[in-house]
Amino acid sequence: MKKLIAIGAMALMLAPGIGHATSASPTLLTEGGTVIETLTTTTEDLANDANWFVFDATAGDSLDIDINRRQAAGDLVASLFIGDVTGTDFGSAIVDFIVVAFGGTQISATADEILPLVFLISEDDTEDDAFGGNFEDPRFTQIAPVTGRYSVVVSSFDDATGTGQFDITVSGTTTVVPIPAVMPLMLTALGFFGLFYRRCGQTVT
């Protein structure tokens, strides 16, 4: 009986989603807009619960993603990915697995474990903070390699004290206006009409 209880307790500890988000739920960033959030994780916490953001960009855009603490708490670290994290379930993977392991020298996972994301770069102490403290803040200056959606995750190193507010701003993005599906059909119809008109004109002459 004790063995069954122990097995049941372990199953509860390992079961995904209990007391945590069942999947990543990012905040949409728009060009030039600033979003303020409260830090939800350190690098020892589950990746599903982290502060995730998504935005759209066009290949060749000069991206500037500026992340700043609004109070002297936490030691921010962030990673940038190609792809949309929305609805991704990282299961029991911790933020360290996503942010530090992929951005550092020791890669402890394979690419298919973070699909549909493709890792680009991590940033930590990129620029001075507003408090003159020991910790600096991350900032990305990156040329967008592809057109589409990008994902950013923000966390704090687990040895830092406090998890306060921070803001994030993305600039330099452009979006391609898609051509409606009906446009090629209209152009084809106009082409046939022009050809028919020229032939009719030749016949009458």
N, C-alpha and C positions, 0 to 999 in steps of 0.2 A: 504493500500500500504506500509506504514511504517513497519507494522507487517511482511509483506512478505519479505521486504528488510532485516529486522533484522534476520528472520529465515534463509534467504539465506546466510547472513554473518556468522551466527553460524555454518551452514553446512560446509562452506568453512574452518572454523577454526578447525572443528572436522574431516574433511575428511582426511584419512590417506594418506601419501605419498606426500602431497603437500609441496614442498620445502625441503623435506627430503628423505632419502633412503627408498625405498619400502620394503626392506628386508635386513637382515644382510649379509655383504659380507666380509668374513674373509680372512686374509693373512695366507698362509701355512707356518708353521715352520718346519725346518728339523733339525736333530740331530747335535748339536754343532754350528749351524748357527745363526748369530745375525742379527736381523731385526731392522732397525731404522724407526720410524714413528713419525708424529706430532700428538699430542693429539687432538682429534676431539670433545670430549664432557666433560661436567662436569656431576655430578650425577643428575642434574636437566634437562638434555637433553634426547632426544628420544633414546631408546636402539638400534634401527635400525642403528643409525648414529655412534655408539660407535666403538672404536678400538677393533675388534674381531680377534682372531687368532685360528687356528686349528693345531693339530699335531696328529701323530699316535704313539701308545705305546702298549706294551705287558704286560699282567697281571704279577705283581711282579717287574716291572721295578722301579728303584729308581729315580724318576723324580726330576729334579732341574730346576725350571723355574725362571730365574733371570731377574728382571725388574728394570731398572735404568733411572732416569731422566738425561738428558744430559745438562741441564741448570737449574738454580734455579727458576723454575716456575712450579706451580701446586703442588698438594698433591695427589700422585697416590694411587689408590685403585684398586684391581683386584679380580676377582672370577674365579674359575676353575670348569668346568662341564664335565661330561661324555656325549658324543654325539657330533654330527656335527651340528653346528649352521647355516651352509650354507643355504641361502634361507629362513630362518625363519623370519616371519613377526611378530614383537612384537606390531604392531599397535601403539597405543598412550602410551604404557608403557614407562616409563622413566628409565634411567640407575639406579637410586636409587632403583627402584623396583627390578631390576635384581641383582645389586651388593650388596647394603647395606641391603635391606629388607631381602633377603634370607641369607645373611651372618651374620646379626645381631640378636638381641633378638626378634625383632618384625617382624614376617612373615606376609606380607600383601597380599599374593597370594597363590594360590594352585598350585600343581606340574604340572597339565595339562596346565597351562597358559604359561609355558616355554618349553613345549614339542618341540623337542625331547630331551631336555637337562635334565640331572640329576645333581643337585647341589652337589658339593663336599666340597669346602672350599673357604673362602675369606681371603685375606691378605692385610694389610695396612702398618703399620710401622714395618717391619720385620728386616730391616738392615739400618745402617747409610747411608746417601747419600754422594756424593762426595763434597758437598758444606759446610758441617758443619752447616746447617740451622736447622730450627724448624721441618721440615718435613723429615721423613725417607721414604724408598722405599719398595715396596712389593717383597717378594721372597717366592716361594713355594718349600718345600722339602716333597714330597709325594710319597708313594708307589702306583703304578697304580693298582687299584682293578680289572680291566677287560682289555681284549684285544680289541682294536678298536680305534676310533677317540675321541679326547678330544677337548674342546673349552675353550678359555680364553678370558675374556673381561677386558679391561683396561680403567679406567676413572680417574677423579680427583674430590675430594670433592669440592662442589660449593663455599665454603668460601675461597678457595685458589686463589691467584692471578696468572693469566697467564696460558696458555696452550702450553707449549713448547715441544721440542722433547724428546723422550725417546727411549731406546733400550730394546729388549727382546730376551733372549737366552734360549733354552730348551736343556737339556742334560740328559743322562741316559736312553734314549729310545732305544728299539730294536724292530724290526719288524719281524713277522713270515712270511717266504716265503711260499706262498700258493702252495699246490700240484696241478698241472694241472689236469683238469677234466678227461683227457685221461689216466692218470696213473692207476687208479683203473681198467679200462678196459684192459689195457695192462697186468697188473698183473694177472687178471682173465684168459686172453687168454693163458698166459704162464703156468698157473696152469693146464688148460685143456690139453695143449700140452704135459706137463710132464706126466700127468696121462695116456694119449693116448700112449705115447712112452713106458711107463712101461708095459702097457697091451700088446702092440704089441711084446715087447721083451719076455714076458712070453709065448705068443702063439707060437712064433718061437722056443723057447727052448722045 
